[in-house]
Amino acid sequence: MALSSGGPKGCRFLFGRSVTGEEFERHVRGKTQEDRELIEMLDPVAESLGYEIVRLRLMGGAEQRRLQIMAEHPLLEDGTGGDMNVEDCARLSRGISEILDAADPITGEYTLEVSSPGVDRPLTRLKDFEDYAGLEARIELDRVAEGRKRFKGELAGIEDDQVGLNIEGEDDVTVYFPFAWIIDAKLVMTDTLMERGAKQRAARLKSDNDDLSESEED
């Protein structure tokens, strides 16, 4: 690993293997090869229904397994979108079940669980680190960098395929990690995050009510 001499003052860039965020994010959203194959199959299903898969995990033994899928509405520029309600989860579950029943990619019995990622959500896609810039997060790397693997601080957006973090306790220094080094990342529950989550839920509820009113008028 080497530190760059370029970039703005107070920034440190760590260079990793050459891989784009788009190529790598499936490895963060899915833990195993089987997870990643299911993501490739189910991404188009979710997108056709207006959702995005945040994370997928197929867990358990050969006899009884659980397929856990976290999904959400795409986050819009005005900050709306994000969390799904119960009806959204049921709708996506039906769509996914139809494809899984037809393709039968999972051996044995399994239970499908579809949920929203919640307020203190995992960060699994490169765009997540830009969408939630300014909020606190914990990040774990697959290697030692700056003397450790785990970091906590304020997200500072992205530069190409590098994730910026204002590391807690290090004033005026932003470290940029290659997205390909990250194996786990999650927002930290803070007052700012809770306030943002409340605003998103309020905006979502208003949108749902507006849609219902238009439907009743029709």
N, C-alpha and C positions, 0 to 999 in steps of 0.2 A: 504494500500500500504506500502511496506517496501523496504528499500534500501539494496542491497546485500553488503556483506563485501568482496566478491571475485572479480575477474577480474583484469585487468591491472590498474596500478595507473592512476588516472585521469578519470576513467570510473565509471559511476553510472548505475546500472541495476535496472529497476523497474519491479516487478513481477506482472503478471496478470493471468487471468483465463487460464486454460490449453486448448489450441486450436491451431491446426497447421495453418500455413499460407495458405496451400492449401485448408483447410476446410473453412477458413474465407474470402478469397479474393473475392468470389462471392458476399459477402455482401457489399463489397466496390465498385465493378464494377457495381452492380445493387442496386438501392436505395430501391425498394419495392420487395415484394414476387413475384409479377408478372414479374418484371424485371429479377429476379434471375431464374425464371422458363424458361424465354425466353433465357437467357444466357446458361442454361443447354442444351436447344434444339439446339441453333445456334453455340455453340463452335465447335462441330464436323464439321459443314458446313464450317466455316471459316478456320479451320485447314486443311481440305481436299483441299482447294484452295490456301494454303500457307500463310494464314493471322492469326492474333490473335485479338480477341475482347478485347479492352482496357476498354471500358465502354459502358453501355447500359442504356437508359432512355426511358420509355414509358410515355408520358405526354399528358395532355389535358383531356377533359371531355368525356362522353359516345358517343357523336355524331361525333366529329372530334378529332382525336388523332395524335400525332407524335411519331414515333419510331426512336430515334436518336442512332446511333451506331458509336462509334469511334473504328477504327481498324488500324492495322499496320502490316508490315512485321516483323517477328521475328528478334530481334537484334542479330547480329552475334558477335563472339569474336573479330573480327577485327574492330568492330564499325560500320560496314555497316548494312543496313536494316532500320528498323524504318518506317518513313513516306511513305505513299502511294501516287501515282499520280492519276489523274482523271480516267485513264483507270482501275487502280486497284479498285477504289471505285465503278465504274460501274460494274465490274466483280463480286465483292463481293455482290453488291446489287442484281444482277440477281440471284446469287446462293441462297441468303437468301429469296428472293421473291418466288422462286419455293417451298421452304420448307413451308413458311408461307401460301402460297395459298393452299397447299395440307393439312396441319395440321389445319389451320384456328384457331389459339389459341387466337386471338385478336378479341373481340366483337366490332362491329361497323366499321365505316370507319377510315382509318388511312393513314398517309403518311410516307414512309420510307426514312430516311436521313442517308447516310453512308459517313463518313468523316475521315480524318487523325487527330490524336490528336494534331498536331502542335508542335512547338518548346517548348513552355512553357506548356508542357503536364501535365495532371493529373497523379498521381502515384497511381495505383490501385492494383498492384500485389506485393507480397513480393520481387520478383526478380527485380522489377523496382528500388527499393531502393539500390540494389547492382549494377545494370547496370549503374545508374547515380550517383554513389558515387563520391564525389568531387565537385558536383554542389550544388548551393543554392536551398533550398526548403522551403515552408511553410507547416506546419503540424498542423492539428486540431484533438484533442482527444475527446473521448466521456466522459471524466471525468477530474477533476483537478489533475494535477501532477506537482510537483515542484512549486506549487502555481498558476498555470494557465492552460488553455486548448490549447492555440495557441502558436506555436513556429516557429522560423525562424533560419536557419543556414545551415551549409554545411553537406550534407549527408555523413555518415561515414560507409556505408555498412551495413551488417546484421550479427547477431550472432544467429544462430538457427532461432527462430521466433521473434527475437528482432531487431528493426530498430534503427540504430545509427545516432545521430545528434550532430555535434559540434555546440552548441547553440551560436547564435550571441551575442557577448559581454561577453562571458565567456571563457576566454583563457584556453587552455589545459584541457578542460573538455568535455568528450563525454558522453551523456546520451543515454541509450538504452530503447526504449519504446516497449512494446509488440505490435506486428502488429495488434492484435485484439482490441487494444484501438483506432486505427486510423479511423476516419470517413471521413477525407478529407486531401488530400496532393497534392501539385502541385509544379512544378519547377518554380523558379523565373527567369524572363528574365534578363540576364546579358550578358556582352560582351563574356565571356567564353562560355555560352550556345549558343549564336548566332553563334560563330565561329564553335562550334561543329555541330550545325545544318547545317551550310553551307558545312562543310566537308561531312556530311552524304548525303546531296542532290547531291553534286558533284559525290560522289561514286555511288549513285543510278543512276544518269544520265549516267555515264560511263558504268555501267552494262547494262542499257537499250540499249545503242548504240552498245555495243559489241554483245548483243543478236540479234539486228536488222541486224548487219553486217553478223553474222553467218547465219541468216535466208536467207538473200539475196544471199549469196554464195551457199547455198543449192539449 
